[in-house]
Amino acid sequence: MEIYTSHQTSQETPASNKANTKVAHTTSRVSPWLSPLLYLLGQHLLLPFFFRQIEITGQENIPLTGPVILAPTHRSRWDSLLLPYATGRCVTGRDLRFMVTINECQGLQGWLVRSMGGFPVNPQRPAITTLRHAVELLQQGEILVIYPEGNIYRDGKLHPLKPGIARLSLTAESSHPGLDVKILPVSINYSQPYPQWGTSVKISIGTTLNVADYTGGKVKQNAQNLTSDLSLVLQQLSPQESVIPENVNS
């Protein structure tokens, strides 16, 4: 996910602005009855039946209150179901608000994501209203899920992180000093690249990064430092994955 300045956004055509505003205002709502039901079905039926073993470590690191950006690796479409299982309302009493690409908000997965409060973003041309909405969710003390690698990767490698997650968190923190936004790194690893029935999965939850610690100095350098530290923590949580240098990222 990339964060664009308001100057760049203002160059869009009126029709584009109208379309982007519609996306931002119609795709973020937690279903008051369906979301609890989906959590229940996933927790006790779907996930335990499909996976042979689900190993979770680090749940004690999940903040129970305050604004949090969940920053998981992205290895399968199952990730968006396993994250609520490991960190959602059955564990913390909190719903997760997913920011996902438009492509990942299609079909059954898209229906599930939207029902649990998710909303799509166009990674090539994100609407300023969508980004403002994400900041508003943080201001409301929600848990926002953003996949920092941007796409699903099944090659056993940690890919360079997009700068958007750092920029968004720094924007939220700097616009409301004392908001205390935290980034929670999460590593998800499957026993096979394309999960099938009987696959095992390991979910490792790291310690939080305090965004306020990165607000001094120049904004661009702060974002780079935050992104670099997040990448380091994700690599430590996934020692079996090698790291792709940034200059060869596709």
C-alpha positions as CSV (number, residue, x, y, z in Angstrom):
1,M,0.0,0.0,0.0
2,E,1.3,3.4,-1.0
3,I,0.4,6.7,0.7
4,Y,0.0,9.6,-1.7
5,T,0.0,13.3,-0.7
6,S,-3.1,15.4,-1.0
7,H,-1.4,17.3,-3.8
8,Q,-1.1,14.2,-5.9
9,T,-4.7,13.3,-5.2
10,S,-5.9,16.7,-6.2
11,Q,-4.7,16.0,-9.8
12,E,-7.3,13.3,-10.2
13,T,-10.3,14.0,-12.3
14,P,-13.7,14.8,-10.6
15,A,-15.0,11.4,-11.8
16,S,-12.1,9.6,-10.2
17,N,-12.5,11.5,-7.0
18,K,-16.2,10.6,-6.9
19,A,-15.4,6.9,-7.4
20,N,-12.7,6.9,-4.8
21,T,-15.0,8.6,-2.3
22,K,-17.6,6.0,-2.9
23,V,-15.2,3.2,-2.1
24,A,-14.0,4.9,1.1
25,H,-17.5,5.5,2.4
26,T,-19.2,2.1,1.6
27,T,-16.7,-0.5,2.6
28,S,-16.0,-0.3,6.3
29,R,-18.6,-1.7,8.6
30,V,-18.6,-4.6,11.1
31,S,-21.7,-6.6,10.9
32,P,-23.2,-6.7,14.4
33,W,-24.6,-10.2,13.9
34,L,-22.5,-11.8,11.1
35,S,-19.1,-10.9,12.4
36,P,-19.6,-12.7,15.8
37,L,-21.1,-15.7,14.0
38,L,-18.1,-15.9,11.6
39,Y,-15.7,-15.7,14.5
40,L,-17.5,-18.5,16.2
41,L,-17.7,-20.8,13.1
42,G,-14.0,-20.1,12.3
43,Q,-12.8,-20.6,15.8
44,H,-14.6,-23.9,16.5
45,L,-15.4,-25.5,13.1
46,L,-13.7,-24.3,9.9
47,L,-10.1,-23.7,10.9
48,P,-9.7,-26.6,13.4
49,F,-11.2,-29.0,10.7
50,F,-9.1,-27.7,7.8
51,F,-5.7,-27.4,9.5
52,R,-4.0,-30.3,11.2
53,Q,-2.3,-28.0,13.7
54,I,-2.5,-24.3,14.4
55,E,0.4,-23.2,16.6
56,I,0.2,-19.7,18.0
57,T,2.9,-17.9,20.0
58,G,3.1,-14.4,21.4
59,Q,-0.6,-13.7,22.1
60,E,0.4,-12.0,25.3
61,N,1.9,-9.2,23.1
62,I,-1.5,-8.2,21.6
63,P,-2.6,-4.8,23.1
64,L,-6.1,-5.1,24.5
65,T,-6.8,-1.4,24.1
66,G,-5.7,1.5,21.9
67,P,-4.9,1.9,18.2
68,V,-3.0,-1.0,16.7
69,I,-1.8,-1.7,13.2
70,L,-1.4,-5.5,12.7
71,A,1.4,-6.1,10.2
72,P,1.4,-9.7,9.1
73,T,3.4,-11.5,6.4
74,H,1.1,-12.6,3.6
75,R,1.4,-16.3,2.4
76,S,-2.2,-17.4,1.6
77,R,-5.8,-16.2,1.4
78,W,-6.2,-18.2,4.6
79,D,-4.3,-15.4,6.4
80,S,-7.4,-13.2,6.6
81,L,-9.2,-16.0,8.5
82,L,-6.4,-17.1,10.7
83,L,-5.6,-13.5,11.9
84,P,-9.0,-13.1,13.6
85,Y,-8.6,-16.6,15.0
86,A,-5.2,-15.7,16.6
87,T,-5.8,-12.1,17.5
88,G,-9.5,-11.2,17.2
89,R,-12.5,-11.0,19.4
90,C,-12.3,-14.5,20.8
91,V,-8.8,-13.7,22.1
92,T,-8.9,-9.9,22.8
93,G,-12.6,-9.0,22.6
94,R,-11.7,-6.7,19.6
95,D,-12.7,-6.9,15.9
96,L,-10.1,-6.5,13.2
97,R,-10.4,-3.9,10.5
98,F,-8.7,-5.1,7.3
99,M,-7.3,-2.8,4.7
100,V,-6.8,-5.1,1.7
101,T,-6.2,-4.7,-2.1
102,I,-9.2,-4.6,-4.3
103,N,-8.3,-8.0,-5.7
104,E,-8.3,-9.6,-2.3
105,C,-11.8,-8.2,-1.6
106,Q,-13.5,-10.4,-4.2
107,G,-15.6,-13.5,-3.9
108,L,-16.1,-15.4,-0.6
109,Q,-13.0,-14.0,1.0
110,G,-14.1,-10.4,0.1
111,W,-17.5,-11.1,1.6
112,L,-15.9,-12.3,4.8
113,V,-13.4,-9.4,5.0
114,R,-16.2,-6.8,4.5
115,S,-18.4,-8.5,7.0
116,M,-15.7,-8.2,9.6
117,G,-15.1,-4.5,8.9
118,G,-12.6,-4.7,6.1
119,F,-12.3,-2.2,3.2
120,P,-10.4,-2.2,-0.1
121,V,-7.7,0.1,-1.3
122,N,-6.3,0.5,-4.8
123,P,-2.5,0.1,-4.2
124,Q,-1.7,1.9,-7.5
125,R,-3.9,4.9,-6.8
126,P,-5.2,4.9,-3.3
127,A,-7.9,7.4,-2.6
128,I,-7.2,10.1,0.0
129,T,-10.6,9.5,1.6
130,T,-9.7,5.8,2.1
131,L,-6.4,6.8,3.8
132,R,-8.2,9.3,6.0
133,H,-10.7,6.6,7.0
134,A,-7.8,4.4,8.0
135,V,-6.4,7.2,10.2
136,E,-9.9,7.7,11.7
137,L,-10.1,4.1,12.6
138,L,-6.8,4.4,14.5
139,Q,-8.1,7.5,16.2
140,Q,-11.0,5.5,17.4
141,G,-8.7,2.9,18.9
142,E,-9.3,0.1,16.4
143,I,-7.0,-2.7,15.3
144,L,-6.2,-2.1,11.6
145,V,-4.7,-4.9,9.6
146,I,-2.4,-4.0,6.7
147,Y,-0.2,-6.6,4.9
148,P,3.1,-4.7,4.6
149,E,4.5,-6.8,1.7
150,G,1.5,-5.8,-0.4
151,N,0.8,-9.2,-2.0
152,I,0.8,-12.9,-1.3
153,Y,4.2,-14.5,-1.7
154,R,4.6,-18.3,-1.5
155,D,8.4,-18.5,-2.3
156,G,9.6,-18.8,1.3
157,K,11.0,-15.3,1.2
158,L,10.3,-12.1,3.1
159,H,9.8,-9.4,0.4
160,P,10.6,-5.7,0.9
161,L,7.9,-3.9,2.8
162,K,5.9,-1.1,1.2
163,P,6.4,2.3,2.9
164,G,2.7,2.9,3.2
165,I,2.2,1.3,6.6
166,A,4.9,3.5,8.2
167,R,3.6,6.7,6.5
168,L,0.0,6.0,7.6
169,S,1.0,5.3,11.2
170,L,3.2,8.3,11.4
171,T,0.4,10.5,9.9
172,A,-2.0,9.3,12.6
173,E,0.5,9.8,15.4
174,S,1.7,13.2,14.3
175,S,-1.8,14.5,13.7
176,H,-2.8,13.5,17.2
177,P,0.2,13.6,19.5
178,G,-0.2,11.1,22.3
179,L,-2.5,8.8,20.3
180,D,0.1,6.0,21.0
181,V,-0.2,4.0,17.8
182,K,1.5,0.6,17.9
183,I,2.5,-1.7,15.1
184,L,2.2,-5.4,15.9
185,P,4.3,-7.7,13.6
186,V,2.9,-11.1,12.9
187,S,4.5,-14.0,11.0
188,I,2.4,-16.6,9.3
189,N,4.0,-19.8,7.9
190,Y,2.4,-22.9,6.4
191,S,3.8,-26.4,6.1
192,Q,3.2,-26.1,2.4
193,P,3.0,-23.2,0.0
194,Y,-0.6,-23.9,-1.1
195,P,-2.5,-24.9,2.1
196,Q,-4.6,-28.0,1.7
197,W,-6.6,-30.0,4.2
198,G,-4.2,-31.3,6.9
199,T,-1.7,-28.4,6.5
200,S,-0.1,-27.1,9.6
201,V,0.4,-23.4,10.3
202,K,2.5,-21.5,12.7
203,I,1.6,-17.9,13.8
204,S,4.2,-15.9,15.6
205,I,3.2,-12.6,17.2
206,G,6.1,-10.2,18.0
207,T,6.4,-7.3,20.4
208,T,4.9,-4.0,19.3
209,L,6.8,-1.1,17.7
210,N,5.8,2.3,19.3
211,V,5.2,4.7,16.4
212,A,5.8,7.7,18.7
213,D,9.4,6.6,18.9
214,Y,9.8,7.5,15.2
215,T,8.2,10.9,15.2
216,G,11.4,13.0,15.7
217,G,13.5,14.3,12.8
218,K,12.6,14.2,9.2
219,V,9.4,12.5,8.1
220,K,10.9,10.5,5.2
221,Q,13.8,9.2,7.4
222,N,11.4,8.3,10.2
223,A,9.3,6.2,7.8
224,Q,12.4,4.5,6.4
225,N,13.6,3.7,9.9
226,L,10.2,2.4,11.0
227,T,9.9,0.2,7.8
228,S,13.4,-1.1,8.3
229,D,12.8,-2.1,12.0
230,L,9.5,-3.7,11.1
231,S,11.2,-5.8,8.4
232,L,13.9,-6.8,10.9
233,V,11.3,-8.0,13.4
234,L,9.3,-10.0,10.8
235,Q,12.5,-11.7,9.7
236,Q,13.3,-12.6,13.3
237,L,9.8,-14.1,13.6
238,S,10.3,-16.1,10.4
239,P,14.0,-17.3,10.5
240,Q,13.2,-20.0,8.0
241,E,12.4,-17.4,5.4
242,S,15.2,-15.7,3.4
243,V,15.1,-12.0,2.7
244,I,14.8,-10.5,-0.9
245,P,16.9,-7.4,-1.3
246,E,14.8,-4.3,-2.1
247,N,16.5,-3.7,-5.4
248,V,15.3,-7.0,-6.8
249,N,11.7,-6.8,-5.6
250,S,9.2,-7.3,-8.3
